[in-house]
Structures are given as C-alpha cells and as structure tokens.
C-alpha cells in the first residue's frame, strides 16, 4: 500500500547499506566493527550482514545502478515505477 516512489527509495537505501556491509565483510570486519563503521542501529547491521552474504559487490552495484536508472526514468518520463521495480526484483 506504500507509494512506489517510497518503495524505490527504500530499496535504494537498503542496497546501499548492503554494499557498505559487503565491502567491510570482504575486509574481514566482524559485526561490531561494521556497526561502528557504518553507524546504523545494530539490528539493521545484523540483518544486513545476513542479506549481504547472498550477494557479491558486483551484483549489489548492478542492482543499485538499475534502481537509479528506474528513478531517473521516472523523473524524466513518469514511467510506471511498479512495473520497473517488479521487473528488477524478478531478475534478482
């Protein structure tokens, strides 16, 4: 029931957080070091650590780029964000 713009911005935020966590995991940071580095609530970081393990950096960057493209496309053309988000999520 949320607005598509809001969903898009939350997806973009989530994948940016996942990218930060993934980069730190690859530097062998433990969860407490990641929490202090990213400066988000420990609950968000711990959930993010579990999610970030499912993706490599390249994939996360690709998803972020696709989300940005959807955002730009919507600003220029007023496209249907719901369709674009669903297509992206079906690829993930």
N, C-alpha and C positions, 0 to 999 in steps of 0.2 A: 503494500500500500504506500510505500515511500515514493517520492518523486524520482524520476530517472536521473536527473542531474545530481541529486544527493547520493544515489547508489553509485554512480560513476565516480564521484569524488571520494567516497569511502573505499571503493575498490582500489583506486589510485593510491590513496593513503596506505592501505593495507600492504600493497605490493612494494611500496617504497620502504615501509618498515621491514618487510621480509628481505628485501635486498640488503639493507643495513645489517640485519641479523646474519644473513647468509655470508656476507663478507667477513664478519667477525668470527663466525664459526670456522671459516676456512683459515683464519689466523690462529685457530685453536684457543679462542677465548672461551671461558666457562660462562655459565649463566649469570653469575654475579658480576663478572667483568662486562658482560654485554649490557646488563641492567644499568651499570654505572656509566657506560659509554653512550648508550642510546638515550638515557634519561627519560624513560617512559615507565609506567607502572609495571611492577614485576609480573603481574598477571598477564599483561599484554605481551611482554617479552617471552615468558614461559610458553604461552600459547603459540607465539610466533616462531619459537625455536622448533617446536614440533612441526609446524607448517613448512618452515624454510628447508627442513631436511628433505622435503619432497621435490624440491626444485634446485637446479643449478643456477649460478649467477646469470648465465647467458639467457636462460629461459625467462627468468624474472625480468631482466632488462627488456626482452622482447615483448612481454606482456605489458610492461609499463609503457613502452613505445606505442603499442596498439591502443591502450587506454587514452593516451594523449592524442593520438590520431582521431579517435572517436570524439573526444572533447572538442578538438579543433573543427572537425567536420560538422559537429552540431552547431558550433558558433557561426560558422560560415553559411551553412545550408539549412539549418534547422531540420536535420535528419531525424529519423526515429531512433533515439538512443536505446530504447528497449530492444529493438531488433539487433542493433550493433553489439550491445552487451551480451545478448544471448548467443550470437554467433561466436563471439570471442570465448565465452565460457564453455561453449561446446567443443572448442579446439583444445582447451586446457586439459 
